[in-house]
């Protein structure tokens, strides 16, 4: 269990088993992870309890992970973002976000737990350098 500054993580995926599995992996790695199966519920929860990190699937009904990430960054500018997807169609969504000034990192599904934890550590150390 590493000593990290990222304490609260929201995991959002409309595939319940993926969200629950990732949240469990993060909990066992010393993080406080809360999973959501609906991006709008995650957005609502963030209004009163800001996450340090949002991990979200890109392709979801109602609100894409990119749209969720943009709204999360608008509400909580210090929130770190990590997106993942198994679909090639995400490139257009990410390009649109870049044009709006958001550069989100994308992991490819399926995400191996060690790759996920390495990426969280990388983002955490980058955030620490910006403070």
C-alpha positions in Angstrom: 0.0 0.0 0.0 1.7 3.2 -1.2 1.6 6.5 0.4 -0.3 8.6 -2.1 -1.9 12.0 -2.2 -4.8 10.9 -4.3 -7.3 9.8 -1.6 -10.8 9.7 -3.2 -11.3 8.1 -6.6 -14.5 7.9 -8.6 -14.7 4.9 -11.0 -17.4 5.2 -13.7 -18.4 2.5 -16.1 -21.8 1.5 -17.4 -20.5 -2.1 -17.2 -21.1 -2.9 -13.6 -18.5 -5.7 -13.3 -15.8 -3.4 -14.6 -16.6 -0.5 -12.3 -16.8 -2.8 -9.3 -13.6 -4.7 -10.2 -11.6 -1.6 -10.6 -13.0 -0.1 -7.4 -12.1 -3.3 -5.5 -8.5 -3.3 -6.9 -8.1 0.4 -5.9 -9.5 -0.2 -2.4 -7.0 -3.1 -1.9 -4.3 -0.8 -3.1 -5.0 1.7 -0.3 -7.3 4.2 -2.1 -10.9 5.2 -1.3 -12.8 4.2 -4.4 -16.5 4.7 -5.2 -18.0 3.1 -8.3 -20.8 4.5 -10.4 -22.6 2.8 -13.3 -24.2 6.0 -14.5 -22.1 9.1 -15.3 -24.8 11.5 -14.2 -24.9 9.9 -10.7 -21.1 10.4 -10.5 -21.5 14.0 -11.5 -24.2 14.5 -8.9 -22.1 12.9 -6.2 -19.2 15.1 -7.1 -21.2 18.3 -6.4 -21.0 17.6 -2.6 -17.9 15.4 -2.4 -15.1 16.1 -4.9 -12.9 13.2 -6.0 -9.2 13.6 -6.3 -9.2 11.3 -9.4 -11.9 10.4 -11.9 -11.4 7.1 -13.8 -14.1 6.7 -16.4 -15.0 4.7 -19.4 -15.3 6.9 -22.5 -18.3 5.3 -24.3 -21.4 5.4 -22.0 -25.1 6.2 -22.5 -26.4 9.7 -21.4 -23.0 11.3 -21.0 -19.6 10.2 -22.5 -16.6 9.8 -20.2 -15.0 12.8 -22.0 -18.1 15.0 -21.3 -18.1 13.8 -17.7 -14.4 14.6 -17.4 -14.9 18.1 -18.8 -17.7 18.8 -16.4 -15.7 17.4 -13.5 -12.7 19.6 -14.3 -15.0 22.6 -14.6 -16.4 21.9 -11.1 -13.1 20.7 -9.5 -10.1 22.0 -11.5 -7.7 20.0 -9.4 -9.4 16.7 -10.1 -7.1 14.3 -12.0 -8.7 12.5 -15.0 -8.0 9.0 -16.4 -10.1 7.7 -19.2 -10.2 4.2 -20.7 -12.0 2.6 -23.6 -12.1 -0.4 -25.8 -13.5 1.4 -28.8 -11.7 3.2 -31.5 -14.4 5.9 -31.8 -13.1 7.7 -28.8 -10.5 9.6 -30.8 -13.0 12.2 -32.0 -14.3 12.8 -28.5 -10.8 13.3 -27.2 -9.9 15.6 -30.0 -13.0 17.8 -29.2 -11.9 17.9 -25.5 -8.3 18.9 -26.6 -9.8 21.7 -28.7 -11.5 22.9 -25.5 -8.2 22.9 -23.6 -8.4 19.4 -21.9 -5.7 16.8 -22.5 -7.0 13.6 -21.0 -4.9 10.4 -20.9 -6.5 7.3 -22.3 -5.8 3.7 -21.3 -7.1 0.9 -23.6 -9.5 -1.7 -22.3 -9.0 -4.2 -20.8 -6.9 -2.4 -18.3 -4.4 -4.6 -16.4 -4.5 -3.7 -12.7 -0.7 -3.0 -12.6 -1.0 -0.7 -15.6 -3.8 1.2 -13.9 -1.9 1.6 -10.7 1.2 2.8 -12.5 -0.8 5.4 -14.4 -2.4 6.6 -11.1 1.1 6.9 -9.6 2.3 8.9 -12.7 -0.7 11.3 -12.5 -0.2 11.7 -8.8 3.5 12.6 -9.1 2.7 15.0 -12.0 0.0 16.7 -9.8 2.5 16.9 -7.0 5.0 18.7 -9.3 2.3 21.3 -10.3 1.5 22.2 -6.7 
